[in-house]
Amino acid sequence: MRQLLSAGLLVLIATSPAHAISEYAELDEVVVTATRRPVTTEDISSALTLVDRANVLSQKLLTDTLGMNAGVFLQQTTPGQGAAIIRGLKGSAILHLVDGMPLNNAIFRSAPTPYLALVPTTAVERVEVIRGTPASLYGSQAVGGVIQVVSRVPDFESEDTQYRRDLMLAFDTAELQQSIKGVLDVGNRRLAASLSGEYLITGDRQVGGGGRIAPSGYKSKAARFVLSATPSDSRSSLFDLQFVEQPGTPRIDELVPGFGQTLPSSSEFFFAPSQRLFVHGQHIVTDAALGLDWHIDAAWQRIDDDRTTREFETTTRRHETNQSDLYALSINAIAVTSSTSWIVGVDLETDEVQSTRHEEDTATGTLTTVQSRFPNGSRINQAALFGNVDWTVSGRYHINGGLRITSVEIDAPATPSNAAATIYIQRLSGDLGWNFSFTDTWQFVANAGIGFRAPNISDLGALGERPGNRFNIPNTDLREERVRQLDIGIRRHAEQMRFEFMIYALRFDDRITSALTGDVTNEGRNIVQSVNAAESSIHGLEAGVDIELSNNIRAHAVLNYTWGRESIGSDASQPADRIPPLSGELGLRIDLNTQWSLASWLTVAGEQDRLSDRDIRDVRIDPNGTPGWVILGTQASWRPNDTWKIDLVADNLLDKRYRVHGSGIDAPGRNFSIMIRTTW
């Protein structure tokens, strides 16, 4: 099976090359901000994945749009959430940003995390994924890559007040989706505002072959208000307020028996609620002090990760409140000349954690206070000074690179089971990139980076039940993780074809991993503890092409392959944890006329039987390996005029029952959906 998939995918890449972005050709004009200053895509040496607004709006949640892009693998522990895996790394090893402000926080897990789903889809202009280690620009946590969400800002060209409205309705059969999204913009070229909202409700997921997995339905609601002011051509200010809540999302892998289990781990497990409040202010002034462009950003983010849980058939219910308040300030100075552009800046962050836990006797209603999941009152302070320069050596050579010095202080108060701990980390990180255009459209690129990730409160002091039938005990004696990464590749930028092929290798030392202690809880969960004991070596390839076959036909394809080994302590080397299988997609889009277009895609993944010991113990993963799969989908789009657009989608047409490797639930079965959108 694997050999056939490999051969088939390589043929697809060779004959009808690829990229998983349906409107990829239009992205040539995008100005990329993930480099912390305006740079066109041709001038970036880093491996880059772009997802446009249309693709984001077509999905239930922001996370859903990341799957099957070049270099990105999407794992879903439970519906309502999702986590990107980039170059074999995930969770807190990937820096998540919203308009340059960190989404990562002190309780961001090293395992797949749910928080990217807490960004409103209506707020998104595009998503930029930098695959690699841009260590000088972002420092700690950017060891595997950066996912940057660029928010949409209302913009008008007229001096007169104008309005724009956008309304979307969507329904589907596999998850019984009912959703509504709306956006209202009002303003002129000097002052503009936008108000948006969305509401989503799903039922229990129907998987391939029929049958629904219960309980797997969830709700999500979001709202956003943004005010943009441009009093002059050299000054602009922005105020952005975003809120998302999932009132009670079930953790399905805890509620149904997994591999090797005859009974589920829990009778109750709900994120109740999971929510995010984000306030961002920005001021930009160009050609100001010292002749520089100044960008000042300040943000506050509160994430609530509350839970209600009950071990299987016990009478003790646990109520948790886990709250992270992150305050961030970034001041950047930018200069652009005919041959160089450079940026220097200061980043300051403070993250405070509040955590409580109570146990309820369901028979008597008695409440008892017990030790919280995280040390209550924990704090992380981080300060960094950085500089990065891009130098056009000649018309064909670009060199970019930079350095960053970061200071991190981690404070964890004493708990009944742990003494207080304070950890200080100061580290220098940096990166270097090279971009050589050997024709007007073809480029050779190379990048190298040395970075690190400081432990956070989740690493330091998490306590309690974990997925995979585990129970975590804290460890306050952790060090930073260190990474070295190199990638090289070729790409083409042209209207008729965009192509990218990258190979990479990274070394991840002193990696924090969850290690068995040899003990078990009274409920039979394996007791584990986070330790700096793992060393990982990961390499792979990423390929994507979008090609114009004729005036009305475009084809795309994508291919990702990751291979990794790791060793833990003195144990022998073994396959690295949660490494994605060979995967890819082939698609075709035909514009029949100005009103109708058709699209079809074939998505595949190979078998993944290269499993770590932890994978084998994980009840979400078949210990014999995750089988490979192939699914087929199609879409018809009708745009009768400039106001209306209707998309009819049929996915997993063969009703294949399959599971994305590492996910906690099987993927949806045959699914018919409709999306109706009107703009006026």
Beta strands, then each sheet from edge to edge (+ up, - down):
strand 1: 31-32
strand 2: 39-40
strand 3: 47-52
strand 4: 72-75
strand 5: 83-86
strand 6: 94-98
strand 7: 101-102
strand 8: 124-131
strand 9: 145-151
strand 10: 162-172
strand 11: 178-187
strand 12: 191-201
strand 13: 205-206
strand 14: 212-213
strand 15: 219-232
strand 16: 235-246
strand 17: 249-250
strand 18: 266-285
strand 19: 293-311
strand 20: 316-336
strand 21: 340-361
strand 22: 367-370
strand 23: 379-392
strand 24: 397-412
strand 25: 421-437
strand 26: 442-453
strand 27: 464-466
strand 28: 470-473
strand 29: 481-493
strand 30: 497-520
strand 31: 526-550
strand 32: 553-568
strand 33: 574-575
strand 34: 583-591
strand 35: 596-605
strand 36: 629-638
strand 37: 644-651
strand 38: 671-679
sheet 1: 1+ 2-
sheet 2: 3+ 8- 9+ 6+ 7-
sheet 3: 4+ 5-
sheet 4: 17+ 18- 16+ 15- 12+ 11- 10+ 38- 37+ 36- 35+ 34- 32+ 31- 28- 27+
sheet 5: 17+ 18- 16+ 15- 12+ 11- 10+ 38- 37+ 36- 35+ 34- 32+ 33-
sheet 6: 17+ 18- 16+ 15- 12+ 11- 10+ 38- 37+ 36- 35+ 34- 32+ 31- 30+ 29- 26+ 25- 24+ 23-
sheet 7: 13+ 14-
sheet 8: 17+ 18- 19+ 20- 21+ 22-
end
